[in-house]
Structures are given as structure tokens and as C-alpha cells.
């Protein structure tokens, strides 16, 4: 895949950023949208690699346990604490409570 094929949609990134800010009057310049798009794409790639390294399953499998471990290992404890209950989406969430 080319870099352009895996890049997140800039319009979607803009929508998420504006929703996160919570102020409809805020304007995002094109440069900031491009930067946020590049940064979020890189963050997802980093998290996927870290999740594979932290997965308890074979190395071809990214699971929620690996993602949670990776977030904590990389210093994103506050993000983990803000996550909604994911148990209905993942078969391996019971492992998380045993880890920490």
C-alpha cells in the first residue's frame, strides 16, 4: 500500500478535532489539518506495532490486550482510564483486569 492509501481522511480528522474542541466557531487552518492527519496516521501505526509487541497472542494478531498494554507502556495511562467499556467488542478484555 502507498502512503496515500493508508493516510486518514483529512475531512474526518477535521470533524473529530472540531468535535473534540467543542466550539463550532473555531477554525482550523489547512496546515493544522494536514499536520493532525499525518500525526494521527503515524500514531495508529505506532500503536499497532507496539500492540503486536505487547500481545499475548501470535505476532500476527493485534488484540485489545496488546493495545491497552502498549498505551500504558508508552505513557498514555490517562487515555486508558478514559476508554469506554469495550467488553462487548472484544473477547479478550477479561485479561486486562488480570494484568493490572
DRENDRENVEX-409781 format. One line per field, with one value per atom (N, C-alpha, C): residue in three letters; atom name; x, y, z. Coordinates in nm, 2 decimals. Each point is the difference from the previous one (the first is absolute). Layout:
residuo: [ALA_...]
atomo: [CA_...]
x: [X_...]
y: [Y_...]
z: [Z_...]
This chain:
residuo: [UNK_UNK_UNK_UNK_UNK_UNK_UNK_UNK_UNK_UNK_UNK_UNK_UNK_UNK_UNK_UNK_UNK_UNK_UNK_UNK_UNK_UNK_UNK_UNK_UNK_UNK_UNK_UNK_UNK_UNK_UNK_UNK_UNK_UNK_UNK_UNK_UNK_UNK_UNK_UNK_UNK_UNK_UNK_UNK_UNK_UNK_UNK_UNK_UNK_UNK_UNK_UNK_UNK_UNK_UNK_UNK_UNK_UNK_UNK_UNK_UNK_UNK_UNK_UNK_UNK_UNK_UNK_UNK_UNK_UNK_UNK_UNK_UNK_UNK_UNK_UNK_UNK_UNK_UNK_UNK_UNK_UNK_UNK_UNK_UNK_UNK_UNK_UNK_UNK_UNK_UNK_UNK_UNK_UNK_UNK_UNK_UNK_UNK_UNK_UNK_UNK_UNK_UNK_UNK_UNK_UNK_UNK_UNK_UNK_UNK_UNK_UNK_UNK_UNK_UNK_UNK_UNK_UNK_UNK_UNK_UNK_UNK_UNK_UNK_UNK_UNK_UNK_UNK_UNK_UNK_UNK_UNK_UNK_UNK_UNK_UNK_UNK_UNK_UNK_UNK_UNK_UNK_UNK_UNK_UNK_UNK_UNK_UNK_UNK_UNK_UNK_UNK_UNK_UNK_UNK_UNK_UNK_UNK_UNK_UNK_UNK_UNK_UNK_UNK_UNK_UNK_UNK_UNK_UNK_UNK_UNK_UNK_UNK_UNK_UNK_UNK_UNK_UNK_UNK_UNK_UNK_UNK_UNK_UNK_UNK_UNK_UNK_UNK_UNK_UNK_UNK_UNK_UNK_UNK_UNK_UNK_UNK_UNK_UNK_UNK_UNK_UNK_UNK_UNK_UNK_UNK_UNK_UNK_UNK_UNK_UNK_UNK_UNK_UNK_UNK_UNK_UNK_UNK_UNK_UNK_UNK_UNK_UNK_UNK_UNK_UNK_UNK_UNK_UNK_UNK_UNK_UNK_UNK_UNK_UNK_UNK_UNK_UNK_UNK_UNK_UNK_UNK_UNK_UNK_UNK_UNK_UNK_UNK_UNK_UNK_UNK_UNK_UNK_UNK_UNK_UNK_UNK_UNK_UNK_UNK_UNK_UNK_UNK_UNK_UNK_UNK_UNK_UNK_UNK_UNK_UNK_UNK_UNK_UNK_UNK_UNK_UNK_UNK_UNK_UNK_UNK_UNK_UNK_UNK_UNK_UNK_UNK_UNK_UNK_UNK_UNK_UNK_UNK_UNK_UNK_UNK_UNK_UNK_UNK_UNK]
atomo: [N_CA_C_N_CA_C_N_CA_C_N_CA_C_N_CA_C_N_CA_C_N_CA_C_N_CA_C_N_CA_C_N_CA_C_N_CA_C_N_CA_C_N_CA_C_N_CA_C_N_CA_C_N_CA_C_N_CA_C_N_CA_C_N_CA_C_N_CA_C_N_CA_C_N_CA_C_N_CA_C_N_CA_C_N_CA_C_N_CA_C_N_CA_C_N_CA_C_N_CA_C_N_CA_C_N_CA_C_N_CA_C_N_CA_C_N_CA_C_N_CA_C_N_CA_C_N_CA_C_N_CA_C_N_CA_C_N_CA_C_N_CA_C_N_CA_C_N_CA_C_N_CA_C_N_CA_C_N_CA_C_N_CA_C_N_CA_C_N_CA_C_N_CA_C_N_CA_C_N_CA_C_N_CA_C_N_CA_C_N_CA_C_N_CA_C_N_CA_C_N_CA_C_N_CA_C_N_CA_C_N_CA_C_N_CA_C_N_CA_C_N_CA_C_N_CA_C_N_CA_C_N_CA_C_N_CA_C_N_CA_C_N_CA_C_N_CA_C_N_CA_C_N_CA_C_N_CA_C_N_CA_C_N_CA_C_N_CA_C_N_CA_C_N_CA_C_N_CA_C_N_CA_C_N_CA_C_N_CA_C_N_CA_C_N_CA_C_N_CA_C_N_CA_C_N_CA_C_N_CA_C_N_CA_C_N_CA_C_N_CA_C_N_CA_C_N_CA_C_N_CA_C_N_CA_C_N_CA_C_N_CA_C_N_CA_C_N_CA_C]
x: [0.08_-0.08_0.09_-0.05_0.07_-0.03_0.08_-0.02_-0.14_-0.03_-0.13_-0.12_0.02_-0.11_-0.03_0.10_-0.02_-0.03_0.02_-0.02_-0.15_-0.02_-0.14_-0.06_-0.13_-0.07_0.01_0.06_0.01_-0.13_-0.11_-0.13_-0.05_0.02_-0.04_0.08_0.13_0.09_-0.04_-0.04_-0.05_-0.12_-0.10_-0.12_0.02_0.09_0.03_0.07_0.09_0.07_-0.10_-0.09_-0.10_-0.09_-0.04_-0.09_0.07_0.13_0.07_0.02_0.01_0.02_-0.14_-0.10_-0.14_-0.04_0.07_-0.04_-0.02_-0.12_-0.02_0.06_0.04_0.06_0.15_0.06_0.14_0.03_0.10_0.04_0.13_0.02_0.12_0.07_0.12_0.06_0.04_0.02_0.03_0.13_0.10_0.12_-0.02_-0.08_-0.03_-0.07_-0.09_-0.08_0.10_0.09_0.10_0.09_0.04_0.09_-0.08_-0.12_-0.08_-0.02_-0.02_-0.03_0.13_0.11_0.13_0.03_-0.02_0.03_-0.09_-0.13_-0.08_0.02_0.04_0.03_0.13_0.10_0.12_-0.03_-0.09_-0.03_-0.06_-0.09_-0.07_0.11_0.09_0.10_0.09_0.04_0.08_-0.08_-0.12_-0.08_-0.02_-0.02_-0.01_0.13_0.11_0.13_0.02_-0.02_0.01_-0.10_-0.12_-0.10_0.05_0.06_0.05_0.11_0.09_0.11_-0.06_-0.11_-0.06_-0.11_-0.03_-0.11_0.04_-0.09_0.03_-0.03_-0.05_-0.03_0.11_-0.01_0.10_0.02_0.12_0.04_-0.07_-0.09_-0.08_-0.13_-0.03_-0.13_0.01_-0.07_-0.01_-0.13_0.01_-0.12_-0.01_-0.12_-0.02_0.10_0.03_0.10_0.13_0.05_0.12_0.00_-0.12_-0.02_0.00_-0.07_0.00_0.14_0.07_0.13_0.09_-0.01_0.09_-0.03_-0.13_-0.04_0.07_-0.01_0.05_0.16_0.06_0.14_0.06_-0.08_0.04_-0.04_-0.05_-0.04_-0.13_-0.09_-0.14_-0.10_0.04_-0.10_-0.13_0.01_-0.12_-0.10_0.05_-0.08_-0.07_0.07_-0.05_-0.11_0.02_-0.10_-0.13_0.01_-0.11_-0.08_0.06_-0.07_-0.13_-0.10_-0.13_0.01_-0.10_0.00_0.00_0.11_0.01_-0.03_-0.04_-0.02_-0.10_-0.09_-0.10_0.07_0.11_0.06_0.12_0.06_0.12_-0.01_0.04_-0.01_0.11_0.10_0.11_0.01_-0.11_0.01_0.02_-0.05_0.02_0.15_0.08_0.15_0.05_-0.06_0.05_-0.01_-0.11_-0.01_0.10_0.04_0.11_0.14_0.02_0.13_0.04_-0.10_0.03_-0.06]
y: [-0.12_0.12_0.13_0.10_0.12_0.08_0.10_0.09_0.07_0.04_0.07_-0.10_-0.12_-0.10_-0.03_0.01_-0.02_0.12_0.12_0.12_0.02_0.05_0.03_0.11_0.01_0.10_0.13_0.10_0.13_0.07_-0.02_0.06_-0.07_-0.13_-0.07_0.04_0.02_0.05_0.13_0.09_0.14_-0.01_-0.09_-0.01_-0.05_-0.10_-0.05_0.11_0.07_0.11_0.11_0.04_0.10_-0.05_-0.12_-0.06_-0.01_-0.03_0.00_0.13_0.11_0.13_0.05_-0.04_0.03_0.15_0.07_0.13_0.02_0.01_0.01_0.12_0.10_0.12_-0.01_-0.11_-0.02_-0.04_0.07_-0.03_-0.07_-0.11_-0.07_0.03_0.05_0.04_-0.13_0.00_-0.12_-0.06_0.07_-0.05_-0.09_0.05_-0.07_-0.13_0.00_-0.12_-0.10_0.04_-0.09_-0.06_0.09_-0.05_-0.10_0.03_-0.09_-0.14_0.01_-0.12_-0.09_0.07_-0.08_-0.05_0.08_-0.04_-0.12_0.00_-0.11_-0.12_0.01_-0.12_-0.06_0.08_-0.06_-0.06_0.07_-0.06_-0.13_-0.02_-0.13_-0.11_0.04_-0.09_-0.04_0.10_-0.03_-0.09_0.03_-0.08_-0.15_-0.01_-0.14_-0.08_0.07_-0.07_-0.03_0.09_-0.02_-0.11_0.00_-0.10_-0.14_-0.01_-0.13_-0.05_0.09_-0.03_-0.04_0.06_-0.03_-0.10_-0.06_-0.10_-0.13_-0.07_-0.13_-0.11_0.05_-0.10_0.00_-0.08_0.00_0.14_0.02_0.13_0.06_-0.08_0.05_0.06_0.00_0.03_0.12_0.11_0.11_-0.01_-0.01_-0.01_0.11_0.01_0.12_-0.01_-0.11_-0.01_0.06_-0.03_0.06_0.15_0.05_0.14_0.07_-0.06_0.06_0.00_-0.11_-0.01_0.11_0.01_0.09_0.15_0.03_0.14_0.03_-0.10_0.02_0.01_-0.09_0.00_0.13_0.06_0.12_0.13_-0.02_0.11_0.06_-0.07_0.05_-0.06_0.00_-0.06_0.08_0.13_0.08_-0.03_-0.04_-0.04_-0.13_-0.10_-0.13_0.03_0.09_0.03_0.06_0.06_0.07_-0.10_-0.11_-0.09_-0.05_-0.01_-0.05_-0.15_-0.06_-0.15_-0.06_-0.08_-0.06_-0.15_-0.05_-0.14_-0.07_0.08_-0.06_-0.01_0.07_-0.01_-0.09_-0.04_-0.08_-0.13_-0.11_-0.12_-0.02_0.09_-0.02_0.11_0.08_0.11_-0.05_-0.13_-0.05_-0.01_-0.01_-0.01_0.13_0.11_0.14_0.01_-0.04_0.02_-0.09_-0.11_-0.08_0.06_0.08_0.06_0.11_0.08_0.12_-0.01]
z: [0.00_0.00_0.00_-0.07_0.00_0.12_0.03_0.12_-0.01_-0.12_-0.03_0.03_-0.03_0.02_0.15_0.08_0.14_0.08_-0.06_0.07_0.04_0.12_0.04_-0.08_-0.01_-0.07_0.07_-0.06_0.07_0.04_-0.08_0.04_0.13_0.01_0.12_0.12_-0.02_0.11_0.04_-0.09_0.03_0.08_-0.03_0.07_0.14_0.02_0.13_0.09_-0.06_0.07_0.05_-0.09_0.03_0.11_-0.01_0.10_0.13_0.00_0.13_0.06_-0.08_0.05_0.06_-0.07_0.05_-0.03_-0.08_-0.03_-0.15_-0.05_-0.14_-0.07_0.08_-0.06_-0.03_0.05_-0.02_-0.14_-0.06_-0.14_0.01_-0.08_-0.01_-0.14_0.01_-0.13_-0.07_-0.13_-0.08_0.05_0.04_0.05_0.13_0.08_0.13_-0.03_-0.10_-0.04_-0.06_-0.08_-0.06_0.11_0.09_0.11_0.09_0.04_0.08_-0.08_-0.13_-0.08_0.00_-0.02_-0.01_0.14_0.10_0.14_0.05_-0.03_0.04_-0.08_-0.13_-0.07_0.06_0.03_0.06_0.14_0.07_0.14_-0.01_-0.10_-0.02_-0.04_-0.09_-0.04_0.12_0.09_0.12_0.09_0.02_0.10_-0.05_-0.13_-0.06_0.02_-0.02_0.02_0.15_0.08_0.15_0.05_-0.06_0.05_-0.04_-0.12_-0.04_0.10_0.03_0.09_0.14_0.04_0.13_0.01_-0.12_-0.01_0.06_0.06_0.06_-0.11_-0.11_-0.11_-0.10_-0.10_-0.11_-0.06_-0.04_-0.05_-0.12_-0.06_-0.11_0.05_0.13_0.05_0.10_-0.04_0.09_0.08_0.13_0.08_0.10_0.06_0.09_0.12_0.05_0.11_-0.04_-0.12_-0.05_-0.01_-0.05_-0.02_0.14_0.10_0.13_0.06_-0.01_0.06_-0.07_-0.13_-0.08_0.05_0.01_0.05_0.13_0.09_0.14_-0.01_-0.08_-0.01_-0.06_-0.09_-0.06_0.07_0.12_0.09_-0.02_-0.06_-0.03_0.10_0.12_0.11_0.00_-0.02_0.01_-0.12_-0.11_-0.11_0.04_0.05_0.04_0.11_0.09_0.10_-0.05_-0.12_-0.06_-0.10_-0.03_-0.09_0.05_-0.09_0.04_0.02_0.05_0.02_-0.13_-0.03_-0.13_0.00_0.12_0.01_-0.10_-0.04_-0.10_-0.14_-0.02_-0.13_-0.01_0.11_0.00_0.09_-0.06_0.07_0.11_0.00_0.09_0.11_0.02_0.10_0.14_0.03_0.13_0.04_-0.10_0.03_0.06_-0.04_0.04_0.15_0.06_0.14_0.08_-0.06_0.06_-0.01_-0.10_-0.03_0.10_0.04_0.08_0.14]
